[in-house]
Amino acid sequence: MRAISVSELNNQIKSIVESHFEIVLVEGEVSKVVYHSSGHLYFTLKDENSSINCAMWRSNLAKMKFRLKVGEKVYVYGALSVYVPRGEYKIIAQSIEPSGIGALQKAYEQLKEELNRLGYFDESRKKPLPRFPKRIAIVTSATGAALQDMLRIAQKRWLLTEFYLFNALVQGEGAAEDIAMKIKLADEYVFEDGSGFDLIIIGRGGGSKEDLWAFNERVVADAVFQAKTPIISAVGHEIDYLISDFVADVRAATPSNAMEIALPDKNEMLLMIDEMKNALVYKITHIIQKKEKELLHIKELLNASSPVKKLDMKLQECELLFKRFNHSYLNQIQKKEKELNELKNILFSLSPVVKINSFEKELELLKTTFKNKTAQIISSKEKELINLKNAYETLNPKKREKKGFAEITIDGKRIDLTEIKAGDVFDVSNTEIIIKSKALKKMQNGQWKM
């Protein structure tokens, strides 16, 4: 038997192994996972009794939806390969599937767990939605039924919002990157007035897990998380929960539901406006009634203290005095007539001519005195009446001010000219003009005082 070299032996083994194990499907537990800086994956697959090294090259690794973790059970699909220099063999994996769970579901759970740990789902960072959005960006397919459903609901609910479509791929290769790019474009878009969109809605209609998968990708989650504009995620049906739903500020069960969340109901707004109008009318009516009562009260107070009211009181007093005077005058006349009658009776009883003449003179004097007294009283009352009229004319605001006359006040208090000292600052005013003045010098008793 001819001896062969180690290299020859390993090459023969490589030829036999790789020709007999071109395709293998192996189930085992993962250990010693290494994601190398070169982009390749190295790990060990084991069971209770043995283990085998595995590798997945970068080109196949890029297609994996999840990351391997130590302790997981997986199916490895690939081929056996021998590394001749070391005489080692390993499985070169073409694909890896979780054992007992689909790859997509595994990737979904891993990404959800990671993003939750990083705070992507925290309620504290979620932005409130605008109550009356003026402009809404819709990131979806221009040909999808979801867009038409959203526009139909918007037409029914609210007509004051403008909608802008950012046409995006919503499934298939490159869809996630396209959705993320359109979210970024919508978030950074600036109109001529300097404002941007008030709200962004991302989504699509229902489909399989694979159809909806773009919204489970990390790149979409990052775009939603980093956006400054509030975002509603409206993907699939009510039972579908996507990563974008958890990261977005609000999740909508369907695209149609997104419009119901984003837009106010015009009928509800009209009803609310009617209620506000009724409340406003009631409030204004109540205020007007209250102010009318206050105005009436002020008017009564003004009437009670007005110059006209005071003049009326003085006139009534004058009428009362005049009635008293007439009554006194008549009493005096009657008294004197009675005395005269008594004197006449005495005269007739005594018949002295002298006494008669004397009584006649006395009577004449009494008459003269009475007339003078009466004239004095009437004159006095007339003067009082004139003074009252003059006082009324003086107090009348319309006739109070005369040309060349003004009121002098200090700190709002009216003062006499004699009270002003040199250096005092005072106001000289009439009903239309106020002049701030200062006394430079004062002449009193013919002498200037500083």
C-alpha positions as CSV (number, residue, x, y, z in Angstrom):
1,M,0.0,0.0,0.0
2,R,1.4,3.4,-1.0
3,A,1.5,6.0,1.7
4,I,-0.4,9.3,0.9
5,S,0.1,12.8,2.4
6,V,-2.3,14.4,4.8
7,S,-3.3,16.8,2.2
8,E,-4.2,14.0,-0.2
9,L,-6.2,12.3,2.5
10,N,-8.1,15.5,3.4
11,N,-8.8,16.2,-0.3
12,Q,-10.2,12.7,-0.8
13,I,-12.4,13.1,2.3
14,K,-13.5,16.5,0.9
15,S,-14.4,15.0,-2.4
16,I,-16.3,12.1,-0.8
17,V,-18.1,14.3,1.8
18,E,-19.1,17.2,-0.5
19,S,-20.3,14.8,-3.2
20,H,-22.4,12.7,-0.8
21,F,-23.8,15.6,1.3
22,E,-24.5,18.3,-1.3
23,I,-27.8,19.2,0.4
24,V,-28.5,18.6,4.1
25,L,-31.3,19.8,6.5
26,V,-30.1,19.5,10.1
27,E,-32.0,20.4,13.3
28,G,-30.1,21.4,16.4
29,E,-29.5,23.9,19.2
30,V,-27.4,27.0,18.4
31,S,-24.3,27.8,20.4
32,K,-21.2,30.0,20.0
33,V,-22.8,32.6,17.7
34,V,-20.3,35.0,16.1
35,Y,-21.4,37.8,13.6
36,H,-18.0,38.6,12.1
37,S,-16.9,42.0,11.0
38,S,-16.5,40.6,7.5
39,G,-20.3,40.1,7.3
40,H,-20.2,36.3,7.7
41,L,-22.0,34.3,10.4
42,Y,-20.2,31.5,12.4
43,F,-22.0,29.3,14.9
44,T,-22.2,25.8,16.3
45,L,-25.1,23.4,16.0
46,K,-25.4,20.7,18.6
47,D,-27.7,18.1,20.2
48,E,-27.4,16.0,23.3
49,N,-24.5,13.9,22.0
50,S,-22.5,15.9,19.4
51,S,-21.9,19.2,17.7
52,I,-20.9,20.6,14.3
53,N,-19.6,23.9,13.2
54,C,-21.6,26.0,10.7
55,A,-21.1,29.1,8.6
56,M,-23.3,31.4,6.5
57,W,-21.7,33.7,4.0
58,R,-22.6,37.3,3.8
59,S,-24.7,37.0,0.6
60,N,-27.1,34.5,2.2
61,L,-27.0,36.2,5.7
62,A,-28.4,39.4,4.1
63,K,-31.6,37.5,3.3
64,M,-32.2,36.4,6.9
65,K,-35.1,38.1,8.7
66,F,-33.9,37.4,12.3
67,R,-30.7,37.1,14.3
68,L,-29.5,33.8,15.8
69,K,-29.3,33.6,19.6
70,V,-27.6,31.0,21.7
71,G,-30.0,28.2,22.9
72,E,-32.4,28.5,20.0
73,K,-33.4,25.4,18.1
74,V,-33.2,25.9,14.3
75,Y,-33.3,24.1,11.0
76,V,-30.1,24.6,8.9
77,Y,-30.4,24.0,5.2
78,G,-27.1,23.8,3.3
79,A,-24.2,21.6,2.3
80,L,-21.2,20.0,4.0
81,S,-17.7,21.3,3.2
82,V,-14.2,20.3,4.3
83,Y,-11.5,22.8,5.0
84,V,-8.5,20.9,3.7
85,P,-5.6,22.8,5.5
86,R,-7.1,21.8,8.9
87,G,-9.0,18.7,8.0
88,E,-12.2,20.3,9.5
89,Y,-15.6,20.0,8.1
90,K,-18.7,22.2,8.6
91,I,-22.1,23.0,7.3
92,I,-22.2,25.9,4.9
93,A,-25.8,27.2,5.5
94,Q,-27.8,28.6,2.7
95,S,-30.9,29.3,4.9
96,I,-31.9,29.0,8.6
97,E,-35.4,28.6,9.9
98,P,-36.5,28.6,13.6
99,S,-37.7,25.2,14.8
100,G,-41.4,25.4,15.6
101,I,-41.8,29.0,14.5
102,G,-41.6,30.8,11.2
103,A,-38.7,33.0,10.3
104,L,-40.9,36.0,9.8
105,Q,-42.5,35.6,13.2
106,K,-39.2,35.1,14.8
107,A,-37.8,38.3,13.2
108,Y,-40.9,40.2,14.2
109,E,-40.6,39.2,17.8
110,Q,-36.9,39.9,17.9
111,L,-37.3,43.4,16.4
112,K,-40.3,44.2,18.6
113,E,-38.3,43.2,21.7
114,E,-35.3,45.3,20.7
115,L,-37.3,48.4,19.8
116,N,-39.3,48.2,23.0
117,R,-36.0,48.0,24.9
118,L,-34.7,51.1,23.1
119,G,-37.9,53.1,24.0
120,Y,-39.5,53.2,20.5
121,F,-42.8,52.3,22.0
122,D,-42.8,54.6,25.0
123,E,-46.0,56.6,25.5
124,S,-44.0,59.6,26.7
125,R,-42.5,60.2,23.3
126,K,-45.7,59.9,21.3
127,K,-46.9,63.1,19.8
128,P,-50.5,64.4,20.0
129,L,-52.5,64.5,16.8
130,P,-53.7,67.9,15.6
131,R,-57.5,68.4,16.1
132,F,-58.0,70.2,12.8
133,P,-55.2,69.2,10.4
134,K,-54.8,71.5,7.4
135,R,-52.5,69.3,5.4
136,I,-52.1,65.5,5.6
137,A,-49.4,63.4,3.8
138,I,-50.5,59.9,2.8
139,V,-47.7,57.4,2.3
140,T,-49.2,54.5,0.4
141,S,-49.6,53.0,-3.1
142,A,-51.3,55.2,-5.6
143,T,-53.0,52.2,-7.1
144,G,-54.1,50.5,-3.8
145,A,-57.7,50.3,-2.6
146,A,-56.5,51.8,0.8
147,L,-56.0,55.2,-0.7
148,Q,-59.5,55.3,-2.2
149,D,-61.0,54.1,1.1
150,M,-59.2,56.9,3.0
151,L,-60.3,59.6,0.5
152,R,-63.9,58.4,0.6
153,I,-64.0,58.7,4.4
154,A,-62.3,62.1,4.3
155,Q,-64.9,63.4,1.8
156,K,-67.7,62.4,4.2
157,R,-66.1,63.7,7.4
158,W,-64.2,66.9,6.7
159,L,-63.6,69.1,3.6
160,L,-61.1,71.6,4.9
161,T,-58.1,69.4,4.8
162,E,-55.6,69.1,1.9
163,F,-54.2,65.6,1.1
164,Y,-50.9,64.9,-0.6
165,L,-50.0,61.5,-1.8
166,F,-46.4,60.1,-1.5
167,N,-46.6,57.1,-3.8
168,A,-44.7,54.3,-2.3
169,L,-44.1,50.5,-2.7
170,V,-46.0,48.7,0.0
171,Q,-44.8,45.2,-0.6
172,G,-42.0,43.2,-2.2
173,E,-38.3,43.9,-2.5
174,G,-37.2,47.5,-1.7
175,A,-40.7,48.4,-0.2
176,A,-39.4,49.1,3.3
177,E,-36.7,51.4,2.1
178,D,-39.1,53.2,-0.2
179,I,-41.6,53.7,2.6
180,A,-38.9,55.0,4.9
181,M,-37.7,57.4,2.3
182,K,-41.2,58.7,1.6
183,I,-41.8,59.2,5.4
184,K,-38.6,61.3,5.6
185,L,-39.7,63.3,2.5
186,A,-43.1,64.0,4.0
187,D,-41.6,64.9,7.4
188,E,-39.2,67.4,6.0
189,Y,-41.5,68.9,3.3
190,V,-41.9,72.7,3.6
191,F,-44.6,74.7,1.9
192,E,-44.3,78.3,0.6
193,D,-45.8,79.6,3.9
194,G,-43.0,78.0,5.8
195,S,-45.1,75.3,7.4
196,G,-45.0,71.5,6.9
197,F,-47.6,68.7,7.1
198,D,-49.7,68.5,10.2
199,L,-50.0,64.7,10.0
200,I,-48.6,61.7,8.1
201,I,-50.6,58.5,7.5
202,I,-48.7,55.4,6.4
203,G,-50.4,52.2,5.4
204,R,-52.0,49.8,3.0
205,G,-54.8,47.4,2.8
206,G,-54.9,43.8,4.1
207,G,-52.8,40.9,2.9
208,S,-50.7,38.0,4.0
209,K,-47.9,38.4,6.6
210,E,-45.4,38.5,3.7
211,D,-47.4,41.2,1.9
212,L,-47.4,43.4,5.0
213,W,-43.8,42.7,6.0
214,A,-42.3,45.9,4.8
215,F,-44.0,47.7,7.8
216,N,-42.2,45.3,10.1
217,E,-38.7,46.3,8.9
218,R,-36.3,48.2,11.1
219,V,-35.7,50.9,8.5
220,V,-39.4,51.8,8.6
221,A,-39.5,51.8,12.4
222,D,-36.5,54.2,12.5
223,A,-38.1,56.6,10.0
224,V,-41.4,56.7,12.1
225,F,-39.4,57.1,15.3
226,Q,-37.3,59.9,14.0
227,A,-40.1,61.9,12.3
228,K,-41.1,65.2,14.0
229,T,-44.6,65.1,12.4
230,P,-47.3,63.0,14.2
231,I,-47.8,59.7,12.4
232,I,-50.8,57.3,12.2
233,S,-50.0,53.7,11.2
234,A,-52.9,52.1,9.3
235,V,-51.8,48.8,7.9
236,G,-53.9,45.8,7.1
237,H,-57.0,44.8,9.1
238,E,-57.9,45.2,12.7
239,I,-56.3,41.8,13.7
240,D,-52.9,42.8,12.1
241,Y,-50.4,44.3,14.4
242,L,-47.2,45.6,12.7
243,I,-44.0,47.1,14.1
244,S,-45.0,50.4,12.6
245,D,-48.2,50.3,14.7
246,F,-46.3,50.2,17.9
247,V,-43.8,52.9,16.9
248,A,-46.3,55.3,15.4
249,D,-48.0,57.9,17.6
250,V,-51.4,56.3,16.9
251,R,-52.4,53.0,15.5
252,A,-55.5,52.7,13.3
253,A,-57.2,49.4,12.8
254,T,-57.7,50.0,9.0
255,P,-56.9,52.8,6.5
256,S,-60.5,54.0,6.8
257,N,-60.2,54.1,10.5
258,A,-57.1,56.3,10.2
259,M,-59.3,59.0,8.5
260,E,-61.9,58.7,11.3
261,I,-59.2,59.2,13.8
262,A,-57.4,62.0,12.0
263,L,-60.4,64.1,10.9
264,P,-63.2,65.7,12.9
265,D,-66.7,64.9,12.0
266,K,-68.3,67.9,10.3
267,N,-71.8,66.9,11.6
268,E,-70.5,66.8,15.1
269,M,-68.7,70.1,14.6
270,L,-71.9,71.7,13.3
271,L,-73.8,70.4,16.3
272,M,-71.2,71.7,18.6
273,I,-71.3,75.1,16.9
274,D,-75.0,75.2,17.3
275,E,-74.7,74.4,21.0
276,M,-72.0,77.1,21.4
277,K,-74.1,79.6,19.6
278,N,-77.1,78.9,21.9
279,A,-74.9,79.1,24.9
280,L,-73.4,82.4,23.6
281,V,-76.9,83.9,22.9
282,Y,-78.0,82.9,26.4
283,K,-74.9,84.4,28.0
284,I,-75.2,87.7,26.1
285,T,-78.9,88.0,26.9
286,H,-78.1,87.4,30.6
287,I,-75.3,90.0,30.6
288,I,-77.6,92.5,28.8
289,Q,-80.4,92.0,31.3
290,K,-78.0,92.4,34.2
291,K,-76.5,95.6,32.7
292,E,-80.0,97.0,32.0
293,K,-80.8,96.6,35.7
294,E,-77.5,98.2,36.7
295,L,-78.2,101.1,34.3
296,L,-81.7,101.6,35.7
297,H,-80.3,101.7,39.2
298,I,-77.6,104.2,38.2
299,K,-80.3,106.3,36.4
300,E,-82.4,106.3,39.6
301,L,-79.4,107.4,41.7
302,L,-78.6,110.1,39.2
303,N,-82.2,111.4,39.2
304,A,-82.2,111.5,43.0
305,S,-79.1,113.7,43.2
306,S,-79.5,115.7,40.0
307,P,-79.8,119.6,40.0
308,V,-83.2,119.3,38.4
309,K,-84.4,117.1,41.2
310,K,-83.0,119.6,43.8
311,L,-84.6,122.5,41.9
312,D,-88.0,120.7,41.9
313,M,-87.7,120.2,45.7
314,K,-86.9,124.0,46.2
315,L,-89.9,124.9,43.9
316,Q,-92.1,122.6,46.0
317,E,-90.8,124.3,49.1
318,C,-91.5,127.7,47.6
319,E,-95.0,126.7,46.7
320,L,-95.5,125.4,50.3
321,L,-94.2,128.7,51.7
322,F,-96.4,130.7,49.4
323,K,-99.4,128.7,50.5
324,R,-98.5,129.3,54.1
325,F,-98.0,133.0,53.4
326,N,-101.4,133.2,51.8
327,H,-102.9,131.4,54.7
328,S,-101.2,133.8,57.1
329,Y,-102.1,136.8,55.1
330,L,-105.8,135.8,55.0
331,N,-105.7,135.1,58.7
332,Q,-104.2,138.6,59.3
333,I,-106.9,140.2,57.1
334,Q,-109.6,138.3,58.8
335,K,-108.1,139.2,62.2
336,K,-107.8,142.9,61.3
337,E,-111.3,142.9,59.8
338,K,-112.5,141.4,63.1
339,E,-110.6,144.0,65.1
340,L,-112.0,146.7,62.8
341,N,-115.5,145.4,63.3
342,E,-114.9,145.4,67.0
343,L,-113.6,149.0,66.8
344,K,-116.5,150.0,64.8
345,N,-118.8,148.5,67.4
346,I,-116.9,150.3,70.1
347,L,-117.0,153.5,68.1
348,F,-120.6,153.2,67.5
349,S,-121.1,152.5,71.1
350,L,-118.9,155.5,72.3
351,S,-119.2,157.8,69.2
352,P,-116.2,160.0,70.0
353,V,-115.0,161.6,66.7
354,V,-111.4,161.8,67.8
355,K,-111.3,158.1,68.6
356,I,-112.8,157.4,65.3
357,N,-110.1,159.5,63.5
358,S,-107.4,157.9,65.6
359,F,-108.6,154.5,64.8
360,E,-108.8,155.3,61.2
361,K,-105.2,156.5,61.2
362,E,-104.1,153.5,63.2
363,L,-106.0,151.3,60.7
364,E,-104.3,153.1,57.8
365,L,-100.9,152.6,59.5
366,L,-101.6,149.0,60.0
367,K,-102.6,148.6,56.4
368,T,-99.4,150.4,55.3
369,T,-97.3,148.2,57.6
370,F,-99.1,145.1,56.4
371,K,-98.5,146.0,52.8
372,N,-94.8,146.8,53.4
373,K,-94.4,143.6,55.3
374,T,-96.2,141.7,52.6
375,A,-94.0,143.3,50.0
376,Q,-90.9,142.5,51.9
377,I,-91.8,138.9,52.3
378,I,-92.7,138.6,48.6
379,S,-89.5,140.4,47.6
380,S,-87.5,138.1,49.9
381,K,-89.1,135.0,48.5
382,E,-88.6,136.3,44.9
383,K,-84.9,136.8,45.7
384,E,-84.7,133.2,47.1
385,L,-86.3,131.9,43.9
386,I,-83.9,133.9,41.7
387,N,-81.0,132.6,43.7
388,L,-82.2,129.0,43.3
389,K,-82.5,129.6,39.6
390,N,-79.0,131.1,39.4
391,A,-77.7,128.1,41.4
392,Y,-79.4,125.8,39.0
393,E,-77.9,127.6,36.1
394,T,-74.5,127.5,37.8
395,L,-74.7,123.8,38.5
396,N,-76.0,123.0,35.0
397,P,-73.1,121.2,33.3
398,K,-74.1,122.7,29.9
399,K,-74.0,126.3,31.2
400,R,-71.5,126.0,33.9
401,E,-68.4,126.9,31.9
402,K,-67.9,130.5,30.7
403,K,-65.4,131.9,28.4
404,G,-62.2,132.8,30.3
405,F,-63.1,130.7,33.3
406,A,-61.5,127.4,34.3
407,E,-61.3,125.1,37.3
408,I,-58.1,124.8,39.3
409,T,-57.3,121.3,40.9
410,I,-54.4,119.7,42.6
411,D,-54.4,115.9,42.7
412,G,-58.0,115.9,41.4
413,K,-59.2,118.2,44.3
414,R,-60.7,121.6,43.4
415,I,-59.0,124.5,45.2
416,D,-59.3,128.3,45.5
417,L,-56.7,130.5,43.8
418,T,-55.7,131.9,47.1
419,E,-54.5,128.4,48.2
420,I,-51.9,128.2,45.5
421,K,-48.3,128.8,46.6
422,A,-45.2,129.6,44.5
423,G,-43.8,126.4,43.1
424,D,-47.1,124.5,43.3
425,V,-48.0,122.3,40.3
426,F,-51.7,122.4,39.5
427,D,-54.2,121.6,36.7
428,V,-56.2,124.3,34.9
429,S,-59.2,122.7,33.1
430,N,-62.6,123.1,31.5
431,T,-64.8,120.4,30.0
432,E,-62.5,120.0,27.0
433,I,-58.9,121.0,28.0
434,I,-56.6,120.2,30.9
435,I,-53.4,122.2,31.3
436,K,-50.7,121.2,33.7
437,S,-49.3,124.4,35.3
438,K,-46.7,125.5,37.8
439,A,-46.9,128.8,39.9
440,L,-43.7,130.7,39.3
441,K,-44.6,133.7,41.4
442,K,-47.6,134.8,43.4
443,M,-48.9,138.4,44.0
444,Q,-50.9,138.9,47.1
445,N,-51.8,142.2,48.6
446,G,-49.8,144.0,45.9
447,Q,-46.6,142.1,46.7
448,W,-44.9,139.3,44.7
449,K,-44.0,136.2,46.7
450,M,-41.6,133.5,45.5
